[in-house]
């Protein structure tokens, strides 16, 4: 691959990275609404395995906002909620406060299912957060989450993102090499016996740490979030160099059979494509042109049966609308077989997170 294949899109200007939020939720609804597209392959069933909900100082993204995005013509059958520090308990031990997020998501899902029994199965799966550095003591937290989430609780995410560059602007990272920490690993070891997956959220230079974890716990089911954590902000601005390093690290991850890959998160501002600076949002053709090398590399390395597309909404809404996002993925997979598409858009997510398989 040459540098032209992974260059910055035309019509954008590099600016210093200043955090993951450029527009607020209500502003995003207006901006993304400036461009709408008819859904491609509208009969193709989709399970969106990665989105968030919240109603706090960040704004409101609850059922009405989520459904406004989902109702874009694509056949979204079910979704998976992934932790994002919302709904925490306000009292009690700090270790137990994240249980509130599972309670929040469970209440949301149950209420939606009661009101809209024939609608998309929102938050059919829940990925919570527990501090795995508690080691053996995390068991009590996991037990409380299992009780709070019931059958909806599918896994745990303990973010491991760390970078010395500008990606850390305005946020607090995990400590370096978290996945190698002995206490973390003692906590991690509690997940598989409970039937819980681990969602790994880290940046591409950290992928060797993930490889070590996967090899040391070969029976533990792991999902690598956001295509392995691409970066395009200082000092990771040389697209060709980053692509090569990311691909080499990804090869080692893919050699571990106990990991699946979520393909998405490419609209996060960390990636540095700067579509958010445009007066109007990008089209699916624009996105597919930029994202194709990364998407195709993930699928080539992991295979469709271990890959699942994700929206990462509303975080990726900083770059584009929901319908446009799925159209971009569908443009990239236009020539894939029906069975490959089924795996990528619903089958892998259903298998990994133990969800109902779409019919048709």
C-alpha positions in Angstrom: 0.0 0.0 0.0 1.3 3.5 -0.8 0.8 6.7 1.1 -1.8 7.9 -1.4 -4.1 5.1 -0.3 -4.3 6.3 3.3 -3.9 10.0 2.9 -6.1 12.8 4.4 -9.3 13.3 2.4 -9.6 16.4 0.2 -11.3 19.4 1.7 -10.0 19.0 5.2 -7.4 21.1 7.1 -5.2 19.7 9.9 -5.8 21.4 13.3 -4.4 20.3 16.6 -6.4 17.6 18.4 -8.6 19.1 21.1 -10.7 16.2 22.4 -13.3 13.8 21.2 -16.2 16.2 21.1 -16.5 18.9 18.5 -20.3 19.3 18.4 -22.8 18.6 21.2 -25.6 16.1 20.7 -28.2 18.6 19.7 -25.8 20.3 17.2 -24.9 16.9 15.7 -28.6 16.2 14.9 -28.7 19.4 12.9 -25.3 18.9 11.2 -25.7 15.3 10.2 -29.2 16.1 9.1 -27.7 18.2 6.3 -27.0 15.0 4.3 -29.3 12.0 4.0 -28.9 8.9 1.8 -31.2 6.1 0.9 -30.2 3.0 2.6 -28.2 0.5 0.5 -29.2 -3.2 0.8 -32.0 -2.3 3.2 -33.1 -5.9 3.7 -29.7 -6.9 5.1 -30.2 -7.6 8.9 -27.9 -5.7 11.2 -27.0 -6.2 14.9 -25.3 -3.0 16.1 -22.9 -4.4 18.7 -21.5 -1.2 20.0 -23.4 2.0 21.0 -23.9 4.2 24.0 -26.7 5.9 25.7 -26.6 8.7 28.3 -28.6 11.6 29.8 -26.2 13.8 31.7 -23.9 16.9 31.3 -22.9 15.5 27.9 -26.4 15.9 26.6 -29.2 13.5 26.0 -28.9 10.4 23.8 -31.7 8.1 24.9 -34.4 6.1 23.1 -35.8 8.9 21.0 -32.4 10.1 19.8 -31.1 6.5 19.2 -34.3 5.6 17.3 -34.1 8.7 15.2 -30.6 7.5 14.1 -31.6 3.9 13.7 -34.7 4.8 11.6 -32.6 5.6 8.6 -33.7 2.8 6.4 -31.3 0.1 7.5 -32.7 -3.1 9.0 -31.3 -2.9 12.6 -32.7 -5.9 14.5 -30.9 -5.5 17.8 -28.2 -3.5 19.6 -25.6 -3.9 22.3 -25.0 -1.2 24.9 -21.4 -0.6 25.8 -20.3 1.1 29.0 -19.5 4.8 28.8 -19.5 6.0 32.5 -23.2 6.8 32.7 -25.8 6.0 35.3 -23.3 5.1 38.1 -24.5 4.8 41.6 -23.9 8.0 43.5 -23.1 6.3 46.8 -21.7 3.1 48.3 -18.2 1.7 47.7 -16.5 3.2 44.6 -15.9 -0.3 43.3 -19.7 -1.0 43.2 -20.8 2.3 41.6 -20.4 1.0 38.0 -23.1 -1.5 38.8 -25.5 1.4 38.4 -24.6 1.6 34.7 -25.8 -1.9 34.2 -29.0 -1.2 36.2 -29.5 1.9 34.0 -29.1 0.0 30.7 -31.2 -2.9 31.9 -34.0 -0.5 32.9 -33.7 1.2 29.5 -33.9 -2.1 27.7 -36.8 -3.5 29.7 -38.8 -0.3 29.3 -38.2 -0.2 25.6 -39.1 -3.9 25.1 -42.4 -3.3 27.0 -43.3 -0.2 25.0 -42.1 -1.4 21.6 -42.3 -5.2 21.6 -42.1 -5.3 17.8 -39.4 -2.7 17.5 -35.6 -3.2 17.3 -34.3 -5.0 20.4 -32.4 -2.1 21.9 -29.7 -3.0 24.4 -30.4 -6.7 24.0 -26.9 -7.1 25.2 -25.1 -5.0 27.9 -21.3 -4.6 28.3 -20.6 -3.1 31.7 -17.4 -1.8 33.4 -15.7 -3.3 36.4 -12.3 -2.3 37.8 -10.4 -5.5 37.0 -7.4 -4.2 39.0 -9.3 -5.2 42.1 -8.0 -8.6 41.3 -9.9 -11.4 43.2 -12.0 -8.8 44.9 -13.7 -7.9 41.6 -15.8 -11.1 42.0 -18.3 -9.3 44.2 -18.7 -6.6 41.6 -19.2 -9.1 38.8 -21.8 -11.0 40.9 -23.7 -7.8 41.5 -23.6 -6.9 37.8 -24.8 -10.4 36.9 -27.8 -9.9 39.2 -28.5 -6.4 37.9 -28.1 -7.3 34.2 -29.6 -10.8 34.1 -29.4 -12.4 30.7 -28.6 -9.1 29.1 -25.2 -8.8 30.7 -22.8 -10.2 28.1 -19.4 -8.9 29.1 -17.1 -6.3 30.7 -15.0 -3.5 29.3 -12.1 -2.0 31.3 -10.6 0.6 29.0 -6.8 0.4 28.5 -6.2 3.3 26.2 -2.9 5.1 26.8 -0.7 7.2 24.5 2.0 9.8 25.2 0.7 12.1 22.5 -2.1 14.5 21.9 -4.8 11.8 22.0 -4.7 12.3 25.8 -6.0 15.8 25.6 -8.8 16.5 28.0 -9.0 13.0 29.5 -7.4 10.6 32.0 -5.9 7.5 30.5 -5.4 4.1 32.1 -1.9 3.4 33.3 0.6 2.1 30.7 0.6 -1.6 30.1 -2.6 -2.2 32.1 -3.3 -5.5 30.4 0.0 -6.8 31.8 -0.7 -5.8 35.4 -0.9 -8.8 37.7 -3.9 -7.5 39.6 -5.7 -6.7 36.4 -5.0 -10.3 35.1 -6.4 -11.8 38.3 -9.6 -9.8 37.8 -9.6 -10.7 34.1 -9.5 -14.4 35.0 -12.9 -14.1 36.7 -14.7 -13.3 33.4 -14.6 -16.5 31.4 -15.9 -18.8 34.1 -19.0 -16.5 34.3 -19.5 -16.7 30.6 -18.6 -13.0 30.1 -16.6 -11.6 27.2 -14.0 -8.9 27.6 -14.1 -5.9 25.3 -10.6 -4.6 24.7 -10.4 -0.8 24.1 -6.8 0.3 23.5 -4.7 2.1 20.8 -2.8 0.4 18.0 0.7 0.8 19.6 -0.7 -1.2 22.6 -1.8 -4.2 20.6 1.2 -6.3 21.6 -0.1 -6.1 25.2 -3.4 -7.5 23.9 -1.5 -10.3 22.1 0.2 -11.3 25.4 -3.1 -11.4 27.2 -4.8 -13.5 24.5 -2.0 -16.0 24.5 -1.9 -16.3 28.3 -5.7 -16.8 28.5 -6.5 -18.8 25.4 -9.9 -19.8 26.6 -11.1 -16.3 27.4 -13.4 -14.8 24.7 -12.2 -11.2 23.8 -13.6 -8.6 21.5 -11.1 -6.0 20.1 -12.9 -2.7 19.9 -12.7 -0.1 17.2 -10.5 -1.9 14.6 -7.6 -1.9 17.1 -7.6 1.7 18.0 -6.3 3.7 15.0 -4.7 7.1 15.7 -4.2 10.0 13.3 -3.3 12.8 15.7 0.1 14.0 16.8 2.5 12.2 16.8 0.6 9.6 14.7 0.0 11.8 11.6 2.0 9.9 9.0 -0.8 7.8 7.6 1.4 5.3 5.7 3.7 4.7 8.7 0.7 4.3 11.1 -1.0 2.0 8.7 2.0 -0.3 8.4 2.5 -0.4 12.2 -1.2 -1.0 12.8 -1.3 -3.8 10.3 1.7 -5.6 11.7 0.4 -5.4 15.2 -3.0 -6.5 14.0 -1.5 -9.6 12.3 -0.3 -10.9 15.7 -3.7 -10.2 17.3 -5.5 -12.1 14.5 -3.3 -15.1 15.0 -5.0 -15.6 18.4 -8.2 -17.6 17.8 -10.0 -16.4 21.0 -10.5 -12.8 19.7 -13.0 -11.2 17.4 -12.8 -7.7 15.9 -15.3 -4.9 15.9 -14.8 -2.7 12.8 -15.8 0.8 13.6 -14.8 3.7 15.7 -13.3 5.1 12.6 -15.4 8.2 13.0 -13.8 9.1 16.3 -11.8 12.3 16.2 -8.7 10.4 17.4 -8.4 9.1 13.8 -7.6 12.5 12.5 -9.5 12.6 9.3 -11.2 15.8 10.4 -14.4 15.4 8.5 -16.1 17.2 11.5 -14.5 20.4 10.3 -16.6 20.5 7.1 -19.7 22.6 6.8 -21.6 19.6 5.7 -21.0 16.0 6.7 -19.2 13.5 4.4 -21.1 11.1 2.1 -20.8 7.3 2.4 -18.6 7.5 -0.8 -16.2 9.9 1.1 -16.0 7.6 4.1 -15.6 4.4 2.1 -12.7 5.9 0.2 -10.9 6.7 3.4 -11.8 3.6 5.4 -11.6 0.9 2.8 -7.9 -0.1 3.4 -8.5 -0.4 7.1 -11.8 -2.3 6.9 -10.5 -4.7 4.2 -7.3 -5.3 6.2 -9.3 -6.3 9.3 -11.5 -8.6 7.3 -8.6 -10.2 5.5 -6.7 -10.9 8.7 -9.6 -12.0 11.0 -12.1 -13.4 8.4 -15.8 -12.4 8.2 -16.7 -15.0 10.9 -14.6 -13.1 13.5 -15.5 -9.5 12.4 -18.6 -7.4 13.2 -19.4 -3.9 12.1 -20.3 -1.4 14.8 -21.7 2.1 14.9 -20.0 3.4 18.1 -22.8 6.0 18.2 -23.2 8.7 19.2 -19.4 9.1 19.5 -18.9 8.5 15.7 -21.7 10.9 15.0 -19.0 13.6 15.3 -18.1 12.4 11.7 -21.3 11.3 10.0 -24.9 10.3 10.2 -26.0 6.7 11.2 -27.5 5.8 7.9 -24.4 7.2 6.0 -22.1 5.2 8.3 -23.8 1.9 7.4 -23.9 2.8 3.8 -20.1 3.3 3.9 -19.6 -0.2 5.3 -22.0 -1.6 2.7 -20.1 0.1 -0.1 -16.9 -1.5 1.1 -18.5 -5.0 1.3 -20.5 -4.7 -1.9 -18.7 -7.6 -3.6 -18.8 -9.9 -0.6 -20.9 -13.1 -0.6 -24.3 -13.2 1.2 -22.9 -15.5 3.9 -19.9 -13.1 4.5 -22.2 -10.1 4.8 -24.5 -12.0 7.2 -21.5 -12.7 9.4 -20.2 -9.1 9.3 -23.5 -7.4 9.9 -25.2 -9.7 12.4 -23.9 -13.3 12.6 -20.6 -12.7 14.4 -22.2 -10.3 16.9 -25.0 -12.7 17.6 -22.6 -15.6 18.2 -20.0 -13.7 20.3 -22.6 -11.9 22.5 -25.1 -14.8 22.6 -27.9 -12.8 20.9 -30.9 -13.9 18.9 -30.0 -14.5 15.3 -32.0 -12.4 12.8 -34.3 -14.3 10.5 -34.2 -13.8 6.8 
